[in-house]
């Protein structure tokens, strides 16, 4: 009876090594932890209450669809933007489906508070973190489906 323990131990060890090596090669879908309000406030170049005027689909990378949104400043909380200024924000919709409300998206007609940093490469703003958009009012979820297409807010 005691002779089976070493064999059982070896089988368990081999099984554990196999599972561990299999999991190591699987691409991780884990998200970074959300930034705290204090971190969002400190690290943002611009914090503003905005209207989303329109969204265009810019292109597609190997993992995500690239969009740009035109935002009109309603109120500046931090930064140099003035009321009624318009700014450009670049964002991505990823192909992978992850559970939860982690996705950053701007839809025409929305009102929201957003925490942004300047992206010199894009010459536009980008989101600081996946939790850097706080929706105030949402009126739909329509985005352009073709590159170069634009969806506008046509509210009165």
N, C-alpha and C positions, 0 to 999 in steps of 0.2 A: 504494500500500500504506500509506503514512504517512497518507493522508487518512482512513482508517478509524479511526484512534486517537481523534480528537476525538469522533466519533459513538459509538464504543464507550464512551468515558469518560462521555459524557452519559447514555447508556442505563444504565450501571452506577450513576451518581449518582442518576438518577431512581428506579431500582429500590431503591436503598438508602434513599432518602427515603420511598418508599412503604412499605417493610417497617418502617422505624423508626416511622413515624406509625401504622401498624397495631398494632404491638406496644405503643405508648404507650397506646392506648385499651383494651387488654385488662386486666381486673382482675388484679392480681398475687396469686398464691397463695404467695408466699414467706413463710417464717416468720422471726421474729427469731432471732438467735443464742441458744442456750441460756445461761442464767445459770450462772456457775461456782459451785462449792460455797461459796466465800467470799462471793460476792454473795448467794446464797440465804440463808446464815446471817446476814449483816448486814442485809438488807432485810426479813426476815420478822418479823412480830409474834408468831407462834406457830409453833414447830416441835415436832411431836409424833408419837409412834407411836400409831396409832389402830386401832380396829375400826370398820368401816362397818356400822352397825345397820340402816339403811334408806335408801331413795331415793324421792323423789317427783318426778313430772313437773309442773312449775309452769305452763309455758306455752310459747308459740312466738313468736319474733320473726321478722322478715323473712329472717334468715339462720341462725338457730340455735334449737334446742330448749333451754329453760331447765329445769334440774334443781336440786334441793336434796338434800343428803345429811346424815343425822344420824351424827355420829362420836362414838365413846366413847374418851376419852383412856386409853391404856394407860401411857404414859410421856411426861412433858413434857421436851423438850430445851431449849426456849427459850420463855418466856412465862409467863403467870399461871395457866394451866389446871391443875387438880388431877387426880390419878388418879380415874377413873370419872366425871368431868364429861362432859357431852354438849355438843357444839357443832354449829352449823349451817353448812354450806358451800354456797354457790351456785356452780354451774358450768354450762357450755354445751356442747352437742354441735352442731357446725357441719355444715351440709348439704354443704359442699364436701368432696370426698374428696382428701386430700393424702397422698402417699406417706410412710410412716414412722410411728414410734410417738410422734407428737407429741401425740396427743389426751389431754386430762385427763378422766378418768372415775372415778367411785367406784361400785363394785358391791357390793351387800349381801353381807356375809360376808368381805370382804377385810380383810387386815391390811396396813397401809402406814405409811410415814413421809411426812408432808406438810408443806410450807412454805407458810404462810398469812399473809395480811394482812387487817386488818379493813376492811370496806366499810361506811361510815356510811350510804350510800344504801340498801343491802340489809338493814342491821342483821344482817349475817352475815359470816362469813369468805369469802374467795375466794383462789384460787391466785395465787401471786406470778408464776409463769411456766409455760409449757407443760411444762417439765421439773422441776416442783416436787413431783412425786409419785413416790415410790420404793416399788414393790410388794414386799411381803414374802411374802404368801400370797394367792392368788386362787382362788376356788372357783366362779366362773361369771361370766357377762356378761349377766345378765338385768336389763333396765331397764323401768320402766313405759312403756306405749305410749300411754296416754290422759292428758290433763291431769287432775290431781287424783288419779290412781292412785298407789299406793304399793307398793313391793317391800321386804319385810323379810328380814333374816337370820333364818332359823328353825332355826339350828344348835342342838344340845343344849347 
